[in-house]
Amino acid sequence: MRFLFLVAVVLLVGLAALGFYRGWFGLSTNNADHKPSATITVDKDKIHADEDLAREEMHGLGQKVKENTGGPIEKVKQ
């Protein structure tokens, strides 16, 4: 159980680090009136744009593999 919890925490930290690196999340601080506060913003448009880009890349990679292997039908005919 402890191992599963550790894996979940590592995945969550990795996702957060990737999100900050790709610009999906932003962190801003404010110290007005001697009351510190922090705000996390989520850029949904950037997330969707990266999702579409990844989908296109995977589709292109799949087409490239299909061209190089001749497709599943060509393998059966041989």
Stockholm file with secondary structure:
# STOCKHOLM 1.0

chainA/1-78         MRFLFLVAVVLLVGLAALGFYRGWFGLSTNNADHKPSATITVDKDKIHADEDLAREEMHGLGQKVKENTGGPIEKVKQ
#=GR chainA/1-78 SS CHHHHHHHHHHHHHHHHHHHHHTSEEEEEECGGGCCEEEEEECHHHHHHHHHHHHHHHHHHHHHHHHHHTHHHHHHHC
#=GC SS_cons        CHHHHHHHHHHHHHHHHHHHHHTSEEEEEECGGGCCEEEEEECHHHHHHHHHHHHHHHHHHHHHHHHHHTHHHHHHHC
//
